[in-house]
Amino acid sequence: MKHTHLYFESHIGRQKPENIINREATCPFCDRESLEGVLEERGSIIFLKNKYPVLQDTYQTLIIETDECDSELSVYPKEHLHQLFRFGMEKWMDMEASGEFRSVMFYKNHGPYSGGSLKHPHMQIIGLQHVDYQEHTRLDHFVGVEIDAAQGISCNISSQPRAGFTEFNVILEDLAQIDRMADYVQILTHYILHHFNQRCASYNLFFYHLGGKRLVKVVPRFVTSPLFVGYSIPQVSNNIEEIAKTIQRLYLAER
Protein backbone atom coordinates (compact mmCIF):
# COMPACT_ATOMS: atom_id res chain seq x y z
CA MET A 1 0.00 0.00 0.00
CA LYS A 2 1.30 3.44 -0.91
CA HIS A 3 1.51 5.76 2.10
CA THR A 4 0.70 9.41 1.42
CA HIS A 5 -0.17 10.75 4.89
CA LEU A 6 1.56 11.04 8.25
CA TYR A 7 -0.52 10.27 11.34
CA PHE A 8 -0.37 12.66 14.29
CA GLU A 9 -0.35 11.32 17.86
CA SER A 10 -2.84 13.73 19.46
CA HIS A 11 -2.32 12.52 23.03
CA ILE A 12 1.43 13.23 22.73
CA GLY A 13 0.82 16.56 21.02
CA ARG A 14 -1.21 17.76 24.00
CA GLN A 15 1.85 17.29 26.24
CA LYS A 16 4.21 19.43 24.17
CA PRO A 17 5.43 22.67 25.79
CA GLU A 18 4.76 25.84 23.79
CA ASN A 19 6.30 29.27 24.20
CA ILE A 20 6.53 30.64 20.68
CA ILE A 21 3.54 32.88 21.48
CA ASN A 22 3.34 32.62 25.28
CA ARG A 23 6.78 33.99 26.13
CA GLU A 24 6.17 33.49 29.87
CA ALA A 25 6.26 29.69 29.46
CA THR A 26 9.43 27.89 30.49
CA CYS A 27 11.81 26.93 27.68
CA PRO A 28 12.91 23.26 28.00
CA PHE A 29 15.89 23.81 25.67
CA CYS A 30 17.43 26.35 28.04
CA ASP A 31 17.64 23.75 30.84
CA ARG A 32 20.44 21.90 29.09
CA GLU A 33 21.36 19.76 32.08
CA SER A 34 17.88 18.20 32.07
CA LEU A 35 17.72 17.35 28.37
CA GLU A 36 16.98 13.69 27.61
CA GLY A 37 17.98 11.60 24.62
CA VAL A 38 21.09 13.61 23.73
CA LEU A 39 22.88 11.99 20.77
CA GLU A 40 25.77 14.39 20.25
CA GLU A 41 27.04 17.81 21.29
CA ARG A 42 29.28 20.08 19.25
CA GLY A 43 30.02 23.31 21.08
CA SER A 44 26.68 24.92 21.91
CA ILE A 45 24.88 22.77 19.30
CA ILE A 46 23.01 19.72 20.60
CA PHE A 47 21.57 16.84 18.56
CA LEU A 48 18.92 14.84 20.43
CA LYS A 49 15.84 12.67 20.11
CA ASN A 50 12.55 14.53 20.13
CA LYS A 51 10.93 14.03 23.55
CA TYR A 52 7.48 14.34 21.96
CA PRO A 53 7.42 12.11 18.84
CA VAL A 54 3.99 13.11 17.56
CA LEU A 55 4.28 11.46 14.12
CA GLN A 56 3.64 7.74 13.79
CA ASP A 57 6.19 5.53 12.00
CA THR A 58 8.95 8.12 12.15
CA TYR A 59 12.23 8.76 13.97
CA GLN A 60 12.15 12.37 15.19
CA THR A 61 15.26 14.30 16.16
CA LEU A 62 16.09 17.92 16.96
CA ILE A 63 19.12 20.16 16.59
CA ILE A 64 19.24 22.86 19.28
CA GLU A 65 21.16 25.50 17.38
CA THR A 66 22.55 27.59 20.23
CA ASP A 67 22.42 28.11 23.99
CA GLU A 68 21.08 31.65 23.41
CA CYS A 69 17.28 31.44 23.54
CA ASP A 70 16.73 34.93 22.11
CA SER A 71 19.16 34.54 19.22
CA GLU A 72 18.18 33.66 15.66
CA LEU A 73 19.84 32.25 12.54
CA SER A 74 19.94 35.54 10.65
CA VAL A 75 22.30 37.09 13.22
CA TYR A 76 24.61 34.17 14.05
CA PRO A 77 28.35 34.87 13.79
CA LYS A 78 29.73 33.30 10.61
CA GLU A 79 31.78 30.68 12.44
CA HIS A 80 28.74 29.40 14.34
CA LEU A 81 26.49 29.64 11.27
CA HIS A 82 28.87 27.52 9.20
CA GLN A 83 29.36 24.99 12.00
CA LEU A 84 25.57 24.64 12.37
CA PHE A 85 25.00 24.00 8.66
CA ARG A 86 27.87 21.52 8.41
CA PHE A 87 26.53 19.70 11.48
CA GLY A 88 22.92 19.68 10.27
CA MET A 89 23.82 18.51 6.77
CA GLU A 90 26.03 15.77 8.26
CA LYS A 91 23.24 14.41 10.49
CA TRP A 92 20.69 14.62 7.69
CA MET A 93 22.92 12.74 5.25
CA ASP A 94 23.87 10.17 7.91
CA MET A 95 20.20 9.39 8.52
CA GLU A 96 19.59 9.06 4.78
CA ALA A 97 22.61 6.79 4.38
CA SER A 98 21.45 4.50 7.20
CA GLY A 99 18.92 2.87 4.84
CA GLU A 100 16.35 2.72 7.64
CA PHE A 101 13.92 5.22 6.14
CA ARG A 102 11.92 5.76 2.97
CA SER A 103 12.95 9.43 3.12
CA VAL A 104 14.34 11.94 5.62
CA MET A 105 12.97 15.46 6.15
CA PHE A 106 15.15 18.33 7.40
CA TYR A 107 13.49 21.66 8.21
CA LYS A 108 13.28 24.66 10.52
CA ASN A 109 10.38 26.72 11.90
CA HIS A 110 10.75 30.30 13.10
CA GLY A 111 8.03 32.63 14.30
CA PRO A 112 4.32 32.47 15.17
CA TYR A 113 3.12 31.57 11.64
CA SER A 114 5.76 28.92 10.98
CA GLY A 115 4.00 25.97 12.62
CA GLY A 116 6.53 25.78 15.44
CA SER A 117 5.83 25.57 19.17
CA LEU A 118 9.13 26.63 20.80
CA LYS A 119 10.92 29.93 20.30
CA HIS A 120 14.42 28.64 21.14
CA PRO A 121 16.23 28.24 17.78
CA HIS A 122 16.16 24.65 16.60
CA MET A 123 15.90 22.47 13.50
CA GLN A 124 14.27 19.09 12.99
CA ILE A 125 15.42 15.96 11.16
CA ILE A 126 12.75 13.27 10.79
CA GLY A 127 13.15 9.84 9.25
CA LEU A 128 9.97 8.64 7.54
CA GLN A 129 9.46 4.89 7.40
CA HIS A 130 6.75 4.80 4.73
CA VAL A 131 6.28 8.27 3.16
CA ASP A 132 8.57 9.67 0.45
CA TYR A 133 8.54 13.48 0.54
CA GLN A 134 10.22 13.56 -2.88
CA GLU A 135 7.00 12.37 -4.52
CA HIS A 136 5.51 15.80 -3.83
CA THR A 137 8.54 17.80 -4.97
CA ARG A 138 9.67 18.80 -8.46
CA LEU A 139 12.82 20.52 -9.65
CA ASP A 140 10.77 23.25 -11.31
CA HIS A 141 9.77 24.40 -7.79
CA PHE A 142 13.36 25.67 -7.57
CA VAL A 143 13.53 27.55 -10.90
CA GLY A 144 13.57 31.31 -10.59
CA VAL A 145 15.09 34.76 -10.95
CA GLU A 146 18.75 34.59 -9.97
CA ILE A 147 19.96 36.61 -7.00
CA ASP A 148 23.53 35.32 -6.90
CA ALA A 149 25.60 32.32 -7.96
CA ALA A 150 29.05 30.80 -7.67
CA GLN A 151 30.68 27.57 -8.78
CA GLY A 152 28.46 24.73 -7.56
CA ILE A 153 25.80 26.87 -5.88
CA SER A 154 23.09 29.41 -6.72
CA CYS A 155 20.37 31.46 -5.05
CA ASN A 156 17.11 32.60 -6.63
CA ILE A 157 13.46 33.59 -6.17
CA SER A 158 10.94 30.99 -7.35
CA SER A 159 9.07 31.74 -10.54
CA GLN A 160 7.07 28.52 -9.96
CA PRO A 161 6.67 28.36 -6.15
CA ARG A 162 5.28 25.31 -4.35
CA ALA A 163 2.70 27.10 -2.22
CA GLY A 164 2.68 30.59 -3.61
CA PHE A 165 3.75 34.22 -3.62
CA THR A 166 7.43 34.65 -2.66
CA GLU A 167 9.75 31.69 -2.07
CA PHE A 168 13.55 31.75 -2.12
CA ASN A 169 15.79 28.85 -3.16
CA VAL A 170 19.39 27.88 -2.54
CA ILE A 171 20.64 25.12 -4.85
CA LEU A 172 23.78 23.25 -3.79
CA GLU A 173 25.52 21.07 -6.38
CA ASP A 174 28.95 20.94 -4.71
CA LEU A 175 29.05 19.92 -1.03
CA ALA A 176 32.27 21.94 -0.66
CA GLN A 177 30.00 25.01 -0.83
CA ILE A 178 27.99 24.30 2.34
CA ASP A 179 29.37 27.44 4.00
CA ARG A 180 28.20 29.49 1.02
CA MET A 181 24.78 27.84 1.32
CA ALA A 182 24.66 28.94 4.96
CA ASP A 183 25.61 32.49 3.96
CA TYR A 184 22.82 32.66 1.37
CA VAL A 185 20.25 31.32 3.82
CA GLN A 186 21.34 33.85 6.42
CA ILE A 187 20.99 36.71 3.92
CA LEU A 188 17.51 35.54 2.93
CA THR A 189 16.26 35.10 6.51
CA HIS A 190 17.63 38.51 7.49
CA TYR A 191 15.90 40.08 4.49
CA ILE A 192 12.60 38.39 5.40
CA LEU A 193 12.71 39.50 9.04
CA HIS A 194 13.95 43.05 8.47
CA HIS A 195 13.00 44.24 4.97
CA PHE A 196 10.40 42.02 3.33
CA ASN A 197 6.76 43.14 3.21
CA GLN A 198 7.06 45.52 6.17
CA ARG A 199 9.07 42.92 8.11
CA CYS A 200 7.69 39.40 8.22
CA ALA A 201 7.95 37.70 11.63
CA SER A 202 7.96 34.08 10.49
CA TYR A 203 9.74 31.81 8.05
CA ASN A 204 10.47 28.15 7.32
CA LEU A 205 13.54 26.43 5.92
CA PHE A 206 12.89 23.21 4.00
CA PHE A 207 15.81 21.06 2.86
CA TYR A 208 15.53 18.65 -0.09
CA HIS A 209 17.66 16.00 -1.76
CA LEU A 210 16.52 15.93 -5.36
CA GLY A 211 18.14 15.29 -8.73
CA GLY A 212 21.55 14.77 -7.14
CA LYS A 213 21.40 18.21 -5.54
CA ARG A 214 20.85 19.53 -2.02
CA LEU A 215 18.33 22.35 -2.00
CA VAL A 216 16.90 24.73 0.58
CA LYS A 217 13.63 26.57 0.19
CA VAL A 218 13.34 29.68 2.38
CA VAL A 219 9.69 30.61 2.81
CA PRO A 220 8.28 33.76 4.45
CA ARG A 221 5.18 32.69 6.37
CA PHE A 222 1.84 34.45 6.58
CA VAL A 223 -1.70 33.09 6.73
CA THR A 224 -1.84 30.50 3.92
CA SER A 225 -3.71 31.51 0.77
CA PRO A 226 -7.22 29.99 0.60
CA LEU A 227 -6.64 29.22 -3.09
CA PHE A 228 -3.77 26.95 -2.11
CA VAL A 229 -5.61 25.38 0.85
CA GLY A 230 -8.77 24.69 -1.13
CA TYR A 231 -7.49 24.05 -4.65
CA SER A 232 -3.68 23.58 -4.43
CA ILE A 233 -3.26 26.54 -6.81
CA PRO A 234 -0.13 28.54 -5.97
CA GLN A 235 0.18 32.22 -6.79
CA VAL A 236 3.41 34.01 -7.70
CA SER A 237 4.22 37.62 -6.91
CA ASN A 238 4.68 39.90 -9.92
CA ASN A 239 7.66 41.75 -8.41
CA ILE A 240 10.23 38.98 -7.94
CA GLU A 241 12.76 40.74 -10.20
CA GLU A 242 12.46 43.84 -8.00
CA ILE A 243 12.99 41.75 -4.84
CA ALA A 244 16.09 40.13 -6.36
CA LYS A 245 17.59 43.54 -7.10
CA THR A 246 16.81 44.77 -3.58
CA ILE A 247 18.60 41.79 -2.00
CA GLN A 248 21.57 42.30 -4.32
CA ARG A 249 21.76 45.98 -3.35
CA LEU A 250 21.38 45.37 0.40
CA TYR A 251 23.64 42.35 0.82
CA LEU A 252 25.76 41.69 -2.24
CA ALA A 253 26.68 45.11 -3.66
CA GLU A 254 30.13 45.16 -2.04
CA ARG A 255 31.30 41.97 -3.79
Secondary structure, DSSP 8 states (H G I E B T S, - for coil): -------B-HHHHTT----SS-TTS--TTT-GGG--SEEEEETTEEEEE-SS--BTTEEEEEEE--S-TT--GGG--HHHHHHHHHHHHHHHHHHHHTS--SEEEEEEEESTTTT-S--S-EEEEEEESS--GGGG--GGGG-EEEEEEETTEEEEEESS-SSSB--EEEEES-GGGHHHHHHHHHHHHHHHHHTTTS----EEEEEEEETTEEEEEEEE--S--HHHHHH----B-TTHHHHHHHHIIIIITT-
